[in-house]
Amino acid sequence: MPLRLQPKLLRVLQDGEVRPLGTNKVERVDVRVIAATNRDLAAHLREGHLREDLYYRLNVVQIHLPPLRARSEDVLPLAEHFWRSRPHGRANPCAAFPRAPRRSC
C-alpha cells in the first residue's frame, strides 16, 4: 500500500472515521479488518515502506499459513469443496478431477 494512503487507513482503524469522496462531512464507521499478505511486513517496516503505527495496529494476531504448494494433502479437499459449491448444471466433477478418489462421483 502506498505510504500516502496508510494514514487514511490508520485514521479509519484508530478513530473510526471516514470522509466520503466529494464531501466535507466525516462519518463514523465501526469496522474490523482481516488483512493478509505474502510479504514480510517487518522488513517493509525496517525499509520505511510501512508506517510503524499502522504495522502495530494491523499486527494484533498473526496466523502463519504455509503456501498450498507445501500442503499438497489439502489440494484435493479444497478442490472438491469449491467444486461442490459451484452453480449446478456444470460438467461432471469426475471429469475435472480425473485422479480424484471416486467417492464424489
N, C-alpha and C positions, 0 to 999 in steps of 0.2 A: 504494500500500500504506500503510495507516495507520502512523503513527510508532510506535505501541505494539507493532506486530508486527515492525518492522525489526530490533530487537536479537535477536529469536528466529531470524530468518533468518540474520543475521550470525553468530550462535553456531554454527549448523549449518555454514555455509561456512568459518569460521575454525577451529573446534575439532572439527568432525565429530561433534558430539554432539546427541542429541535426547532429550527426556524424554517418552515416550508419555503421552497423556492418562489420568489416573487412577492413575498410578504415581509413585513417587519414584525409580525406577531410571533412570539415564542409560544410553542405548545408543549405541554408536559406529556411525557410518554413513560411507560413502565415496560421495560424490555429485559430479556435475558438473552445472552449471546453464547452460542456454542461455536467456537472457532476451530478450524483445522488447517494444518499446513504440512507440507513435506520439507519445509526449510528449517534450518537451525536458528531459532529466534534469538538465542543467547548470542550467537555470532553476529546477527544483524544488529543487535543492541550494541555490542562492542564496536562494530564498524560505523555506528552512527546512522544506520538506516531505519532504526526503530526507536521511538521515544521510550525512555525508561519508565515513565509513569503509565503509558499505555501497556507496555510489556507486563508490568506487575498487576495491572487491572485485568488483563486477559488471562494471565497465567495463574489462576486460582487453583484449578485441578488439572493435573496433567495425566493423560492416558496415552501410553505408548502402544501403538498397534503396528505390528510388523507388516510390511507390504504383502499383498496377496501372493506374490511370487515366492515368498518364504513360507507360505501356509497353503501348500498345494492341496492338502486334505480338505480345505474349505471351498475350493473352486466348484466342485460338483454340487454340494448342498446349496450354495449361493445361486448357481445357475438354475437349479431346479426350483428354488423359491421364486426367482424372478420369472421363470417360465410359467409357473402356476398363477402368478399374479398378472399375467398378460390378458388383454381382452380376448374373449372366447372367439372361436372361429378361425384361429390361426392354424398353421401346419401342425402335424403330429410332433410332440416333443421328442419321440424316439428318433426321428429323422434329424433333429437338431443336435442331439447328443448321442451319436452312434456308439460310443464306448461306454455309455452310462449303464448302470445296472438296470435291468428291465422292470424294476418294481414300480416305476411311474408310468409304464405304458399301458 
